[in-house]
Structures are given as structure tokens and as C-alpha cells.
Amino acid sequence: MNKVKEINRPSFRLVRDGEHYDYHSKILHIISPLLAKEYKMEEQRLIYERLFKKEDDAYSRNRGFEETKDIQTANKKRDEFFVFIKRTIENMRFHPDATIKAYWEELYEGLEPYKNAHRANALENTALVFSFIEEMNQEKYQDILKKLDLLLVIDKLKEANNKCNQLYGERLNEKQKRNKEDKMRKIRPLVDDAFFELIKFINAIYLVSFQISKEEQVIQEIGELINQVNVCTKSLQDSIVKRRQEVKRIK
């Protein structure tokens, strides 16, 4: 007998601000407005999205931030690597060889949520590129990147993005940092609660469809959504475990 699926409820206690921001950004991409409308959960998603926009403001939009010449140079270099990768993937999706084309199509799926990173403000740009690199670090993409000889340019992008992040960190003064941290401490629990309300609704839809109405289309569609959210949650949890192991190793 098949097991009833459900979205696992993660703990955000050890999650860093960047990881928290990235996780909820991905979830909102998975649970699209169209899907929310189809399953009558627009209100729950709207509350979640509005709260996340406040987190986005706290995390990404430090309006007191001013770019120095060093930051502008580093940002330009980072964007050159990113745009090169982006345009290469987009163009090579039309490769005449079906096998090679399939590789590029899969890379494009991984790129799609982050493809406009270079158009975002400086700090959000960095966060999105970090997320893109993390996406490309998945085993399925690593095999493809190796076959297509793209591992080196991804490493160059990571190096350039790390440089930007370092310079931004040095530029932001302590007052700005404290202000951002205070805002994040207040908004994060509200975003999490809205997320938990939304997933309760989704789990209920799946349970009723699976056990009572037996609607195959709903079971398949919501079941796939549940799988995608749980993959994001596992990735988040794996990052925390890896970080803690690294800390122990250093000690």
C-alpha cells in the first residue's frame, strides 16, 4: 500500500539568514500563484508571500549601502562570469545533437530561478548567485557540468561571488548590520508560521484526495509539489549538518 505523502516540517533554529531567505524564495517559486489559485489556497500563499517580501527588504535591500570602486570592479567581474554561463546555457539549448541538447535543457532548469540575478541590486545579486552555485553543486548537475567542461567557469563564478560578498561585508557598517539582524530576528518567525500554515493546507488537500476522493490528477500534481518542497528541506538540513561537521573537524 502506498504511503500518504506530506510536506515535512523543518526546524529553522540553526538556519542562517541567507539559508532562510534562499529556502523560502525557492518554496514560493515551487508553490506558484497559479497553483495556489487552482487549489483555493491563494489567501494562505498571499500572506506567506507578503511576509517574505518584508524579509526580502530586511535581507537584501540595505539602502545605506554605497558601492566603492573595488566593489564595482568585483561586481562587474562576477556578472561577466554569470552572464557568460547564463547565455551559454540558453543558447546551447538549441544544440542539434539530442543528447547534448538534453544536458543543456537540464542545466537551464537549474538556472531558471536565478537567471535574472545580474539585474538585482548588489546584495540580492550575491544571494541569488550563491543559490545558483548551490543548485549546480547537486550531483545531477555536477555530472553534466563535467561532461560539458563547465566546472572551471562555475568555480570562477564562485570565487568572484565570494570576493563580492567579502567586500560587501567590509563595507557595511556595524549599525547597518545590527539593524538588518534585528529586522531578520523579528520577521523570520512570522514567515515560518505563514509557511507552516500553507503546508498544512497542502498536506490536507493531498490526504483528502489520496484517502477519500481518489482524484488521480490532484494526487499526482500535489504529490510532485510535496516531493519538490521536501527536496528543498533536505538540502537545507544537509547544509546545516555539513556545516556542523566542518566546525567539529576544525576544532
C-alpha positions as CSV (number, residue, x, y, z in Angstrom):
1,M,0.0,0.0,0.0
2,N,1.3,3.4,-1.0
3,K,2.2,5.7,1.9
4,V,0.4,9.1,2.3
5,K,2.8,11.9,1.4
6,E,3.2,15.0,3.4
7,I,5.5,18.1,3.4
8,N,8.0,17.7,6.2
9,R,8.0,20.5,8.8
10,P,11.6,21.7,9.1
11,S,13.3,23.4,12.1
12,F,14.8,26.8,11.3
13,R,16.6,27.1,14.6
14,L,20.1,26.6,13.2
15,V,19.4,28.2,9.8
16,R,21.5,31.2,8.8
17,D,19.7,34.3,7.4
18,G,21.0,33.6,3.9
19,E,19.8,30.0,4.0
20,H,16.5,31.1,5.4
21,Y,16.0,33.6,2.7
22,D,17.0,31.2,0.0
23,Y,14.8,28.4,1.2
24,H,11.6,30.4,1.3
25,S,12.4,32.0,-2.0
26,K,12.6,28.5,-3.6
27,I,9.3,27.4,-1.9
28,L,7.4,30.4,-3.2
29,H,8.7,29.5,-6.7
30,I,7.5,25.9,-6.3
31,I,4.1,26.9,-4.9
32,S,3.2,29.3,-7.7
33,P,0.4,31.8,-7.7
34,L,-1.3,29.8,-10.5
35,L,-1.2,26.6,-8.5
36,A,-2.4,28.3,-5.3
37,K,-5.4,29.7,-7.3
38,E,-6.2,26.3,-8.7
39,Y,-6.3,24.7,-5.2
40,K,-8.1,27.6,-3.5
41,M,-5.1,28.5,-1.2
42,E,-4.5,32.0,-2.6
43,E,-5.0,33.6,0.8
44,Q,-2.5,31.4,2.6
45,R,0.1,31.9,-0.1
46,L,-0.5,35.7,-0.3
47,I,0.1,36.0,3.5
48,Y,3.2,34.0,3.2
49,E,4.5,36.0,0.1
50,R,3.8,39.4,1.8
51,L,5.7,38.4,4.9
52,F,8.6,37.1,2.8
53,K,8.7,40.4,0.9
54,K,9.4,42.0,4.3
55,E,12.2,39.6,4.8
56,D,13.5,40.4,1.3
57,D,13.6,44.0,2.3
58,A,15.4,43.3,5.5
59,Y,17.9,40.9,3.9
60,S,18.6,42.3,0.5
61,R,17.9,46.0,0.4
62,N,20.3,47.9,2.6
63,R,19.6,51.3,1.2
64,G,22.5,52.9,3.1
65,F,24.9,50.7,1.2
66,E,27.3,52.6,-1.1
67,E,29.5,50.9,-3.7
68,T,33.2,51.7,-3.7
69,K,35.3,51.4,-6.8
70,D,36.6,48.0,-5.6
71,I,33.1,46.7,-5.2
72,Q,32.0,48.0,-8.6
73,T,35.0,46.2,-10.2
74,A,34.3,43.0,-8.3
75,N,30.6,43.1,-9.1
76,K,31.3,43.6,-12.8
77,K,33.7,40.6,-12.9
78,R,31.2,38.4,-11.1
79,D,28.4,39.5,-13.5
80,E,30.6,38.8,-16.5
81,F,31.1,35.2,-15.4
82,F,27.4,34.7,-14.6
83,V,26.1,36.2,-17.8
84,F,28.6,34.1,-19.8
85,I,27.2,30.9,-18.1
86,K,23.6,32.1,-18.5
87,R,23.9,32.9,-22.2
88,T,25.9,29.8,-22.9
89,I,23.2,27.6,-21.3
90,E,20.4,29.5,-23.0
91,N,22.0,29.3,-26.5
92,M,23.1,25.7,-26.2
93,R,19.6,24.5,-25.5
94,F,19.2,24.6,-29.3
95,H,22.1,22.2,-30.0
96,P,21.3,19.9,-32.9
97,D,22.5,16.8,-31.1
98,A,19.6,15.5,-29.0
99,T,21.8,14.0,-26.2
100,I,23.8,17.2,-25.8
101,K,20.7,19.3,-26.1
102,A,19.1,17.3,-23.2
103,Y,22.1,18.2,-21.0
104,W,21.8,21.9,-21.6
105,E,18.0,21.7,-21.1
106,E,18.6,20.2,-17.7
107,L,21.1,22.9,-16.8
108,Y,18.5,25.5,-17.9
109,E,16.0,24.1,-15.4
110,G,18.6,24.7,-12.7
111,L,19.4,28.2,-13.9
112,E,15.8,29.4,-14.5
113,P,15.0,30.7,-10.9
114,Y,18.3,32.7,-10.8
115,K,18.6,33.8,-14.5
116,N,18.0,37.5,-13.6
117,A,20.4,37.6,-10.7
118,H,22.7,40.1,-12.5
119,R,19.8,42.6,-12.8
120,A,19.2,42.6,-9.0
121,N,20.7,45.0,-6.5
122,A,24.2,44.2,-5.3
123,L,23.4,42.2,-2.2
124,E,20.4,40.3,-3.7
125,N,22.6,39.6,-6.7
126,T,25.2,37.9,-4.4
127,A,22.5,35.9,-2.6
128,L,21.0,34.7,-5.9
129,V,24.4,33.7,-7.3
130,F,25.2,31.8,-4.1
131,S,21.9,29.9,-4.6
132,F,22.6,29.2,-8.2
133,I,26.1,27.8,-7.3
134,E,24.5,25.7,-4.6
135,E,22.0,24.4,-7.2
136,M,24.8,23.5,-9.6
137,N,26.6,21.6,-6.7
138,Q,23.9,18.9,-6.8
139,E,25.2,15.6,-8.1
140,K,22.9,15.5,-11.2
141,Y,24.3,18.9,-12.3
142,Q,27.9,18.1,-11.4
143,D,27.9,15.1,-13.8
144,I,26.6,17.3,-16.6
145,L,28.9,20.2,-15.9
146,K,31.9,17.8,-16.0
147,K,30.7,16.4,-19.3
148,L,30.3,19.8,-20.8
149,D,33.6,21.1,-19.3
150,L,31.9,23.9,-17.3
151,L,33.2,23.1,-13.8
152,L,36.1,25.6,-14.1
153,V,33.9,28.5,-15.0
154,I,31.5,27.7,-12.2
155,D,34.5,27.7,-9.8
156,K,35.5,31.1,-11.2
157,L,32.0,32.4,-10.6
158,K,32.0,31.1,-7.1
159,E,35.4,32.8,-6.5
160,A,34.2,36.1,-7.9
161,N,31.0,36.0,-5.9
162,N,32.9,35.3,-2.7
163,K,35.0,38.3,-3.4
164,C,31.9,40.5,-3.8
165,N,30.5,39.1,-0.6
166,Q,33.7,39.8,1.3
167,L,33.8,43.4,0.1
168,Y,30.1,44.0,0.9
169,G,30.7,42.7,4.4
170,E,33.6,45.0,4.9
171,R,31.6,48.0,3.5
172,L,28.5,47.6,5.6
173,N,29.0,49.4,8.9
174,E,28.1,47.8,12.3
175,K,24.9,49.9,12.7
176,Q,23.5,48.7,9.4
177,K,24.4,45.1,10.3
178,R,22.7,45.4,13.7
179,N,19.6,46.9,12.0
180,K,19.4,44.1,9.5
181,E,19.9,41.4,12.1
182,D,17.2,43.0,14.3
183,K,14.7,43.1,11.4
184,M,15.5,39.5,10.4
185,R,15.0,38.2,14.0
186,K,11.5,39.8,14.0
187,I,10.3,38.8,10.6
188,R,11.8,35.2,10.3
189,P,9.3,33.6,12.8
190,L,6.4,35.3,11.0
191,V,7.5,33.9,7.6
192,D,8.0,30.5,9.1
193,D,4.5,30.5,10.7
194,A,2.9,31.5,7.4
195,F,4.8,28.7,5.6
196,F,3.6,26.2,8.2
197,E,0.0,27.3,7.7
198,L,0.4,26.9,3.9
199,I,1.9,23.4,4.1
200,K,-0.8,22.3,6.5
201,F,-3.3,23.2,3.8
202,I,-1.4,21.4,1.1
203,N,-1.0,18.3,3.2
204,A,-4.7,18.3,3.8
205,I,-5.5,18.5,0.1
206,Y,-3.3,15.6,-0.6
207,L,-4.7,13.5,2.3
208,V,-8.3,14.0,1.3
209,S,-7.5,13.3,-2.4
210,F,-5.5,10.2,-1.5
211,Q,-7.8,8.7,1.0
212,I,-11.2,9.8,0.1
213,S,-11.8,11.5,-3.3
214,K,-9.2,9.4,-5.2
215,E,-8.6,12.2,-7.7
216,E,-5.6,11.0,-9.6
217,Q,-4.6,14.3,-11.2
218,V,-4.6,16.0,-7.8
219,I,-2.7,13.2,-6.2
220,Q,0.0,13.4,-8.9
221,E,0.2,17.2,-9.0
222,I,0.2,17.8,-5.3
223,G,2.3,14.8,-4.7
224,E,5.0,16.2,-7.0
225,L,4.8,19.6,-5.2
226,I,5.3,17.8,-1.9
227,N,8.3,16.0,-3.3
228,Q,9.9,19.3,-4.5
229,V,9.4,21.0,-1.2
230,N,10.8,18.1,0.7
231,V,13.9,18.1,-1.6
232,C,14.5,21.8,-0.7
233,T,14.1,20.9,3.0
234,K,16.5,18.1,2.8
235,S,19.1,20.3,1.1
236,L,18.7,22.9,3.8
237,Q,19.1,20.2,6.5
238,D,22.1,18.7,4.8
239,S,23.8,22.1,4.7
240,I,23.4,22.5,8.4
241,V,24.7,19.0,9.1
242,K,27.7,19.6,6.8
243,R,28.5,22.9,8.4
244,R,28.4,21.4,11.9
245,Q,30.6,18.6,10.8
246,E,33.1,21.1,9.4
247,V,33.1,23.0,12.7
248,K,33.8,19.8,14.6
249,R,36.6,18.9,12.2
250,I,38.3,22.2,12.6
251,K,38.0,22.0,16.4
